[in-house]
Amino acid sequence: MKRTCGFICPSDDSITNDSELKKLIVEELKRLITHKHITRFLSGMNLGGDLLCSEAVLQLKNSYPHISLESVFPYENQAERWTEDQRDQYYEIASQCDKETLLQYHFDEKCLFRHRRYIADKSDIILTVNQTEGLDNLFQFKKEIIRLTSENSR
């Protein structure tokens, strides 16, 4: 049986290059693969935690070729207002995903909620990075939620 872990992280560019946090993420993903039998990862592709987690999955694919990464885009122009470096990172990751899911073409006031809901509904476990608030609505999904913070990595 395929088990899925979804990444639901706030958009936080301050952690994009946090190598210690990325090591912590890699170790947690290894644990999920080996002990929780996770084979599929869903990324919301937000700046910060989502992209860090996605890079970690791609890094681990060499050691665990049976795992897959799916990018879940809330709307078509998600990265439109990002810096060039941020867009480069985003498109580099997206190009290596095993599957891409576009939820809708245009932004609207509920698209980010639907984005989180899609990932939560499709996941057995939710991993979040540097999320200190706003998780209450995730608890309604009765999923295991793993919280990692940049403070854990120091």
PyMOL commands that set and color helices and strands:
alter all, ss='L'
color gray80, all
select helices_A, chain A and resi 13-15+19-35+49-60+84-96+111-122+136-139
alter helices_A, ss='H'
color red, helices_A
select strands_A, chain A and resi 3-7+38-43+68-73+99-102+125-129+144-148
alter strands_A, ss='S'
color yellow, strands_A
deselect
rebuild
show_as cartoon
